[in-house]
Amino acid sequence: MNKIISVLLILLMVISCKSEIKNQVDVSEIEVDVNIERFEQHFYTTTKETLPNIKESFPFLFPLQYADSIWLHRINDPKEVELFEKTEQVFGNFETQKNEIEDVFKHVKYYHPLFEAPKVITLITNLDFENKVMYTNDYLFISLDMYLGANDEVYKDFPLYLAHNFTTSQLSVDIGKAISERFYSAKSSRQFIDLIVNEGKKMYLLDCYVPLKTDAQKMGYSTDKMDWVLANEEPIWKYFIENKLLFSTDADLYTRFVADAPFSKFYIDIDNESPGKIGVWLGWQIVRSYMNNNNVTLQQLLQTNAEEIFKKSKYKPNK
């Protein structure tokens, strides 16, 4: 009997995690060069005499229109120094994060063989939450002061739905998102179905790039918010169908269901219980269903239009 129970428990675990492990691939043989420069360590230990040296090493971080006095003021600014000291405590030698970044790069290269690992530069941006991670073909910039922990006092003025994601566990997710923007740029569209499926494609790229992260982490949801979405998948879908929103061109639907927000705007009594970006999550489920029901590659997915994906997805909400 104990053996039977054990087998059943294993099966339940496999089923519950299916959507999150299906994109796991073997990247152990893929080689990437992870080169990390801790700019903030150089910058906040710089003096007036050594400033020219760091400017020479990182010329792209020192716009010519700013005088040295600006940089010296920042180096000695108590608030910035505090942020620097906090990042030193939280990240230490950055070895854990380096391993995570390497894993992301390997997964990206698996799906995009021509991908070349960018040089990683960590820095402090004075709580610039809109640019936590920035990616160009050559560089990946990471604002370490945006990953100090959701409860850190420096985030006390941020809304909770944002501060919830200011943790080290979200770093690889944000890196995956930044890189995904380079490999998929959605065409402008008016229909809501196009909008959410295009967002779903970006989320599916996260499935590929960071397969070990949970759905909640990929969406930036708390566990409670993720549980709410899963429990209400059918009524959410019913709401969109009954209100004929899928093929609507109402521009307000982006703000209501796609933009990052504390909650989605159904304009009914469940609003305050819901998380934001319900449309993103729904588009993701449609894309996942499409990939499960059609034999296509990731590249083919990215090239397929939203309406075809929706029609061939055979998506049905969980009851």
ZIBEL-V809565 format. One record per residue. N is the residue number from 1. D_CENTER is the distance of its C-alpha to the mean C-alpha in Angstrom with 1 decimal. Layout:
N:D_CENTER
N:D_CENTER
//
This chain:
1:43.3
2:40.9
3:39.8
4:39.3
5:37.1
6:35.0
7:34.5
8:33.6
9:31.0
10:29.5
11:29.4
12:27.7
13:25.0
14:24.5
15:24.5
16:22.0
17:19.5
18:20.3
19:17.3
20:15.0
21:17.4
22:18.7
23:16.5
24:17.6
25:19.6
26:21.8
27:20.5
28:23.1
29:25.3
30:22.8
31:23.4
32:21.1
33:22.1
34:19.8
35:21.4
36:20.2
37:22.0
38:21.9
39:22.9
40:23.0
41:25.5
42:27.7
43:27.4
44:28.3
45:31.2
46:32.6
47:36.0
48:37.8
49:39.6
50:36.6
51:34.3
52:35.7
53:34.5
54:30.9
55:31.0
56:32.5
57:29.8
58:26.9
59:28.5
60:25.3
61:24.3
62:27.8
63:28.6
64:32.4
65:33.1
66:32.4
67:35.3
68:35.1
69:35.9
70:32.5
71:30.8
72:33.5
73:32.9
74:29.2
75:30.1
76:32.5
77:30.6
78:30.6
79:27.3
80:25.5
81:27.6
82:26.4
83:22.7
84:23.6
85:25.6
86:22.9
87:20.4
88:23.3
89:23.8
90:20.2
91:19.4
92:23.0
93:23.3
94:19.6
95:20.6
96:18.2
97:15.2
98:17.1
99:17.4
100:13.8
101:13.1
102:16.1
103:14.9
104:11.8
105:14.3
106:16.8
107:14.8
108:14.0
109:17.7
110:18.8
111:17.6
112:18.3
113:21.5
114:22.0
115:18.8
116:19.9
117:18.0
118:17.7
119:19.3
120:16.9
121:18.1
122:17.3
123:18.7
124:19.1
125:18.5
126:20.2
127:17.3
128:15.8
129:12.8
130:12.1
131:11.9
132:10.1
133:9.4
134:11.7
135:12.6
136:16.1
137:18.0
138:19.7
139:17.5
140:14.1
141:14.4
142:12.9
143:14.1
144:15.1
145:16.6
146:13.3
147:13.0
148:16.5
149:16.2
150:15.9
151:19.7
152:20.6
153:23.2
154:21.6
155:19.1
156:22.1
157:22.0
158:18.4
159:18.1
160:17.1
161:14.3
162:12.5
163:14.1
164:13.1
165:9.6
166:11.6
167:12.1
168:12.2
169:10.7
170:7.1
171:7.8
172:7.4
173:4.0
174:3.6
175:6.5
176:5.8
177:4.2
178:7.2
179:9.5
180:9.1
181:10.4
182:13.4
183:14.2
184:14.1
185:15.5
186:16.7
187:20.3
188:21.3
189:22.6
190:24.4
191:24.3
192:21.8
193:21.5
194:20.5
195:17.8
196:16.2
197:16.7
198:15.1
199:11.9
200:12.6
201:12.9
202:9.4
203:8.3
204:11.2
205:10.1
206:7.3
207:10.5
208:12.2
209:10.2
210:9.4
211:12.2
212:13.1
213:10.2
214:11.4
215:10.7
216:10.7
217:7.9
218:5.7
219:7.2
220:7.4
221:11.1
222:14.0
223:16.1
224:18.7
225:16.6
226:15.5
227:19.1
228:20.2
229:18.3
230:19.7
231:23.1
232:23.2
233:21.9
234:25.5
235:26.4
236:23.2
237:24.1
238:27.7
239:26.9
240:25.3
241:28.2
242:31.0
243:29.9
244:29.6
245:26.2
246:24.8
247:26.9
248:27.2
249:26.7
250:26.5
251:24.2
252:23.7
253:21.7
254:18.5
255:18.9
256:20.0
257:17.4
258:14.4
259:13.8
260:12.0
261:15.1
262:16.7
263:18.1
264:18.8
265:22.2
266:24.5
267:27.4
268:28.8
269:29.2
270:25.9
271:23.7
272:23.5
273:22.6
274:19.7
275:16.0
276:14.6
277:13.0
278:15.4
279:15.9
280:12.3
281:12.9
282:16.4
283:15.6
284:13.4
285:16.5
286:18.8
287:17.1
288:17.2
289:20.8
290:21.6
291:20.5
292:22.5
293:25.5
294:25.7
295:26.3
296:24.0
297:21.9
298:18.3
299:19.9
300:22.2
301:19.5
302:17.9
303:21.5
304:22.6
305:22.9
306:21.4
307:24.8
308:25.8
309:22.7
310:23.4
311:27.1
312:26.7
313:23.9
314:26.5
315:23.9
316:25.5
317:24.0
318:24.7
319:27.6
//
